[in-house]
Amino acid sequence: QVQLVESGGGVVQAGGSLRLSCAASGRTFSTYAMGWFRQAPGKEREFVATISWSGSSSYYEDSVKGRFTISRDNVKNTVDLQMNSLKPEDTAVYYCAVARGRVSGADARAYDYWGQGTQVTVSS
């Protein structure tokens, strides 16, 4: 059974940092791209970042470029999201996901497996 478990969420003041981690189990994900999405209250789920199967390429939503960094460890089957210079508008539930291919993009339909999410709250 495939399982993705996110951790690292919490409450932080604006300008602060958090590091999210997603642990995958049930299969090997080293040949698939992985990504992070988020959903704020009353809004649709939106793309945050994705990383290729090898970790050699990544892609970010414009509003997080330069502030967030996605990384992965294919030995541990984990994908992390380092979030710096957090803003109140980053407040959301953050989800990790495994894509169908080796490289993926911002379309959530290209991701097959999803975690349950972790709450990130940024206070002003």
Accessible surface in RSA format (square Angstrom, percent):
REM  Atomic radii and reference values for relative SASA: ProtOr
REM  Chains: A
REM  Algorithm: Lee & Richards
REM  Probe-radius: 1.40
REM  Slices: 20
REM RES _ NUM      All-atoms   Total-Side   Main-Chain    Non-polar    All polar
REM                ABS   REL    ABS   REL    ABS   REL    ABS   REL    ABS   REL
RES GLN A   1   201.05 112.4 138.53 101.2  62.53 148.9  58.70 124.9 142.36 108.0
RES VAL A   2    41.64  27.4  20.12  18.2  21.52  51.8  20.12  17.5  21.52  58.4
RES GLN A   3   101.99  57.0  97.70  71.4   4.29  10.2  20.97  44.6  81.02  61.4
RES LEU A   4     7.59   4.2   0.64   0.5   6.95  17.5   0.64   0.5   6.95  18.7
RES VAL A   5    78.37  51.6  74.65  67.6   3.72   9.0  76.32  66.3   2.05   5.6
RES GLU A   6    16.94   9.7   1.57   1.2  15.36  36.6   0.00   0.0  16.94  13.8
RES SER A   7    60.43  51.1  55.93  74.6   4.50  10.4  40.79  86.9  19.65  27.5
RES GLY A   8    37.25  45.9   0.00   N/A  37.25  45.9  24.11  66.2  13.14  29.4
RES GLY A   9    29.63  36.5   0.00   N/A  29.63  36.5   2.60   7.1  27.03  60.5
RES GLY A  10    27.09  33.4   0.00   N/A  27.09  33.4  26.89  73.8   0.20   0.4
RES VAL A  11   116.74  76.8  84.89  76.9  31.85  76.8  84.89  73.8  31.85  86.4
RES VAL A  12    25.57  16.8  19.78  17.9   5.79  14.0  25.57  22.2   0.00   0.0
RES GLN A  13   137.07  76.6 134.21  98.1   2.86   6.8  36.56  77.8 100.51  76.2
RES ALA A  14    51.05  46.9  27.55  42.5  23.50  53.5  27.94  39.3  23.11  61.2
RES GLY A  15    55.55  68.5   0.00   N/A  55.55  68.5  29.29  80.4  26.26  58.8
RES GLY A  16    21.46  26.5   0.00   N/A  21.46  26.5  20.72  56.9   0.74   1.7
RES SER A  17    57.87  48.9  38.48  51.4  19.39  44.7  22.12  47.1  35.74  50.1
RES LEU A  18    33.43  18.6  28.48  20.4   4.95  12.4  33.43  23.5   0.00   0.0
RES ARG A  19   120.63  50.6 105.15  53.6  15.48  36.9  48.40  66.1  72.23  43.8
RES LEU A  20     0.00   0.0   0.00   0.0   0.00   0.0   0.00   0.0   0.00   0.0
RES SER A  21    36.25  30.6  36.00  48.0   0.26   0.6  21.95  46.7  14.30  20.0
RES CYS A  22     0.00   0.0   0.00   0.0   0.00   0.0   0.00   0.0   0.00   0.0
RES ALA A  23    50.25  46.2  47.93  74.0   2.32   5.3  47.97  67.6   2.28   6.0
RES ALA A  24     8.98   8.3   0.14   0.2   8.84  20.1   0.14   0.2   8.84  23.4
RES SER A  25    54.65  46.2  50.73  67.7   3.92   9.0  43.88  93.4  10.77  15.1
RES GLY A  26    53.93  66.5   0.00   N/A  53.93  66.5  19.82  54.4  34.12  76.4
RES ARG A  27    85.22  35.8  65.26  33.3  19.95  47.5  37.92  51.8  47.30  28.7
RES THR A  28    89.62  63.7  79.24  80.3  10.38  24.7  41.82  56.2  47.79  72.2
RES PHE A  29     0.73   0.4   0.73   0.5   0.00   0.0   0.73   0.4   0.00   0.0
RES SER A  30    26.45  22.3  25.90  34.6   0.54   1.3  12.28  26.2  14.16  19.8
RES THR A  31    57.55  40.9  55.28  56.0   2.27   5.4  43.50  58.4  14.05  21.2
RES TYR A  32    58.07  27.1  58.07  33.0   0.00   0.0  24.29  18.3  33.78  41.6
RES ALA A  33     0.00   0.0   0.00   0.0   0.00   0.0   0.00   0.0   0.00   0.0
RES MET A  34     2.58   1.3   2.58   1.7   0.00   0.0   0.00   0.0   2.58   3.4
RES GLY A  35     0.00   0.0   0.00   N/A   0.00   0.0   0.00   0.0   0.00   0.0
RES TRP A  36     0.00   0.0   0.00   0.0   0.00   0.0   0.00   0.0   0.00   0.0
RES PHE A  37     2.13   1.1   2.13   1.3   0.00   0.0   2.13   1.3   0.00   0.0
RES ARG A  38    14.32   6.0  14.32   7.3   0.00   0.0   2.28   3.1  12.04   7.3
RES GLN A  39    62.59  35.0  58.95  43.1   3.64   8.7  10.27  21.9  52.32  39.7
RES ALA A  40    22.75  20.9  19.31  29.8   3.44   7.8  19.76  27.8   2.99   7.9
RES PRO A  41   115.91  84.5  88.08  80.3  27.83 101.2 100.40  82.9  15.51  96.4
RES GLY A  42    92.10 113.6   0.00   N/A  92.10 113.6  45.25 124.2  46.85 104.9
RES LYS A  43   142.78  69.7 130.70  80.2  12.08  28.8  81.65  73.5  61.12  65.1
RES GLU A  44   153.61  88.2 141.46 107.0  12.14  28.9  57.88 112.0  95.72  78.2
RES ARG A  45    94.37  39.6  68.79  35.1  25.58  60.9  20.80  28.4  73.57  44.6
RES GLU A  46    74.77  42.9  69.57  52.6   5.21  12.4  29.68  57.4  45.09  36.8
RES PHE A  47    16.12   8.1  10.01   6.2   6.11  15.9  10.01   6.1   6.11  17.5
RES VAL A  48     0.25   0.2   0.15   0.1   0.10   0.2   0.25   0.2   0.00   0.0
RES ALA A  49     0.00   0.0   0.00   0.0   0.00   0.0   0.00   0.0   0.00   0.0
RES THR A  50     4.15   3.0   4.15   4.2   0.00   0.0   3.95   5.3   0.20   0.3
RES ILE A  51     7.01   4.0   6.58   4.9   0.42   1.0   7.01   5.0   0.00   0.0
RES SER A  52     5.61   4.7   2.62   3.5   2.99   6.9   3.11   6.6   2.50   3.5
RES TRP A  53    93.02  37.3  93.02  45.0   0.00   0.0  77.06  41.1  15.97  25.9
RES SER A  54    53.64  45.3  24.60  32.8  29.04  66.9  23.67  50.4  29.97  42.0
RES GLY A  55    32.66  40.3   0.00   N/A  32.66  40.3   7.71  21.2  24.95  55.9
RES SER A  56   100.96  85.3  58.05  77.5  42.91  98.8  51.26 109.1  49.70  69.6
RES SER A  57    55.31  46.7  48.08  64.2   7.23  16.7  45.93  97.8   9.38  13.1
RES SER A  58    57.72  48.8  25.29  33.8  32.42  74.7   6.18  13.2  51.53  72.2
RES TYR A  59   115.57  54.0 113.17  64.4   2.40   6.2  71.46  53.7  44.11  54.4
RES TYR A  60    36.38  17.0  34.48  19.6   1.89   4.9  29.01  21.8   7.37   9.1
RES GLU A  61    49.66  28.5  45.37  34.3   4.28  10.2  23.28  45.0  26.38  21.5
RES ASP A  62   108.00  75.7  91.89  91.5  16.12  38.1  33.08  77.9  74.92  74.7
RES SER A  63    57.19  48.3  39.52  52.7  17.67  40.7  49.74 105.9   7.45  10.4
RES VAL A  64     0.21   0.1   0.21   0.2   0.00   0.0   0.21   0.2   0.00   0.0
RES LYS A  65   110.37  53.8  91.97  56.4  18.40  43.8  52.89  47.6  57.48  61.2
RES GLY A  66    88.48 109.1   0.00   N/A  88.48 109.1  44.59 122.4  43.89  98.3
RES ARG A  67    28.98  12.2  24.76  12.6   4.22  10.1  24.44  33.4   4.54   2.8
RES PHE A  68     5.22   2.6   0.00   0.0   5.22  13.6   0.00   0.0   5.22  14.9
RES THR A  69    75.02  53.4  74.13  75.2   0.88   2.1  46.26  62.1  28.76  43.5
RES ILE A  70     7.69   4.4   0.00   0.0   7.69  18.5   0.00   0.0   7.69  20.9
RES SER A  71    41.43  35.0  40.35  53.9   1.08   2.5  35.34  75.3   6.09   8.5
RES ARG A  72    36.52  15.3   6.02   3.1  30.50  72.6   7.41  10.1  29.11  17.6
RES ASP A  73    50.70  35.5  45.16  44.9   5.54  13.1  21.31  50.2  29.39  29.3
RES ASN A  74    52.55  36.2  34.94  33.8  17.61  42.4  18.23  43.9  34.33  33.2
RES VAL A  75   144.99  95.4 114.67 103.8  30.33  73.1 120.00 104.3  25.00  67.8
RES LYS A  76   149.93  73.1 127.00  77.9  22.93  54.6  78.79  70.9  71.14  75.8
RES ASN A  77    27.93  19.3  24.36  23.5   3.57   8.6  12.56  30.2  15.37  14.9
RES THR A  78    27.53  19.6  26.21  26.6   1.32   3.1  19.53  26.2   8.00  12.1
RES VAL A  79     0.20   0.1   0.00   0.0   0.20   0.5   0.20   0.2   0.00   0.0
RES ASP A  80    27.00  18.9  26.89  26.8   0.11   0.3   1.91   4.5  25.09  25.0
RES LEU A  81     0.00   0.0   0.00   0.0   0.00   0.0   0.00   0.0   0.00   0.0
RES GLN A  82    42.79  23.9  42.46  31.0   0.33   0.8  19.39  41.3  23.41  17.8
RES MET A  83     0.00   0.0   0.00   0.0   0.00   0.0   0.00   0.0   0.00   0.0
RES ASN A  84    58.96  40.7  58.96  57.0   0.00   0.0  15.92  38.3  43.04  41.6
RES SER A  85    60.19  50.9  55.91  74.6   4.29   9.9  19.42  41.4  40.77  57.1
RES LEU A  86     2.17   1.2   0.00   0.0   2.17   5.4   0.00   0.0   2.17   5.8
RES LYS A  87    85.59  41.8  85.23  52.3   0.36   0.9  39.23  35.3  46.37  49.4
RES PRO A  88    55.07  40.1  47.85  43.6   7.21  26.2  48.24  39.8   6.83  42.4
RES GLU A  89   123.50  70.9  96.48  73.0  27.01  64.3  62.09 120.1  61.40  50.1
RES ASP A  90     0.56   0.4   0.56   0.6   0.00   0.0   0.00   0.0   0.56   0.6
RES THR A  91    32.33  23.0  29.40  29.8   2.93   7.0  27.44  36.9   4.89   7.4
RES ALA A  92     1.54   1.4   1.09   1.7   0.46   1.0   1.54   2.2   0.00   0.0
RES VAL A  93    41.05  27.0  40.97  37.1   0.08   0.2  40.97  35.6   0.08   0.2
RES TYR A  94     0.00   0.0   0.00   0.0   0.00   0.0   0.00   0.0   0.00   0.0
RES TYR A  95    30.98  14.5  30.98  17.6   0.00   0.0   7.01   5.3  23.97  29.5
RES CYS A  96     0.00   0.0   0.00   0.0   0.00   0.0   0.00   0.0   0.00   0.0
RES ALA A  97     0.00   0.0   0.00   0.0   0.00   0.0   0.00   0.0   0.00   0.0
RES VAL A  98     1.47   1.0   1.47   1.3   0.00   0.0   1.47   1.3   0.00   0.0
RES ALA A  99     2.51   2.3   0.36   0.6   2.15   4.9   0.36   0.5   2.15   5.7
RES ARG A 100   137.37  57.7 122.37  62.4  15.00  35.7  66.12  90.4  71.25  43.2
RES GLY A 101    31.04  38.3   0.00   N/A  31.04  38.3  27.52  75.5   3.52   7.9
RES ARG A 102   123.41  51.8 118.63  60.5   4.78  11.4  43.43  59.4  79.97  48.5
RES VAL A 103   103.85  68.3  82.30  74.5  21.54  51.9  82.30  71.5  21.54  58.4
RES SER A 104    21.34  18.0   2.70   3.6  18.63  42.9  10.50  22.4  10.84  15.2
RES GLY A 105    27.16  33.5   0.00   N/A  27.16  33.5  21.64  59.4   5.52  12.4
RES ALA A 106    47.71  43.9  32.59  50.3  15.12  34.4  32.73  46.1  14.99  39.7
RES ASP A 107    64.83  45.4  55.00  54.7   9.83  23.2  36.18  85.1  28.66  28.6
RES ALA A 108    39.57  36.4  32.93  50.8   6.64  15.1  33.20  46.8   6.37  16.9
RES ARG A 109   191.95  80.6 177.74  90.6  14.22  33.8  87.34 119.4 104.62  63.4
RES ALA A 110    31.34  28.8  29.24  45.1   2.10   4.8  30.78  43.4   0.56   1.5
RES TYR A 111     8.76   4.1   0.00   0.0   8.76  22.8   0.00   0.0   8.76  10.8
RES ASP A 112    69.07  48.4  41.92  41.7  27.15  64.2  14.53  34.2  54.54  54.4
RES TYR A 113    74.78  34.9  72.31  41.1   2.47   6.4  42.36  31.8  32.42  40.0
RES TRP A 114    71.81  28.8  48.23  23.3  23.58  55.4  37.29  19.9  34.52  56.0
RES GLY A 115     6.30   7.8   0.00   N/A   6.30   7.8   0.65   1.8   5.65  12.7
RES GLN A 116   160.85  89.9 141.72 103.6  19.13  45.5  60.67 129.1 100.17  76.0
RES GLY A 117    21.91  27.0   0.00   N/A  21.91  27.0   0.27   0.8  21.64  48.5
RES THR A 118    18.96  13.5  12.96  13.1   6.00  14.3   8.06  10.8  10.90  16.5
RES GLN A 119    86.30  48.3  76.92  56.2   9.38  22.3  49.76 105.9  36.54  27.7
RES VAL A 120     0.00   0.0   0.00   0.0   0.00   0.0   0.00   0.0   0.00   0.0
RES THR A 121    45.05  32.0  45.05  45.7   0.00   0.0  34.68  46.6  10.38  15.7
RES VAL A 122     7.11   4.7   0.00   0.0   7.11  17.1   0.00   0.0   7.11  19.3
RES SER A 123    44.43  37.5  37.88  50.6   6.55  15.1  37.76  80.4   6.67   9.3
RES SER A 124   129.04 109.0  67.33  89.9  61.72 142.2  54.91 116.9  74.14 103.9
END  Absolute sums over single chains surface
CHAIN  1 A     6291.6       4766.1       1525.5       3286.6       3005.1
END  Absolute sums over all chains
TOTAL          6291.6       4766.1       1525.5       3286.6       3005.1
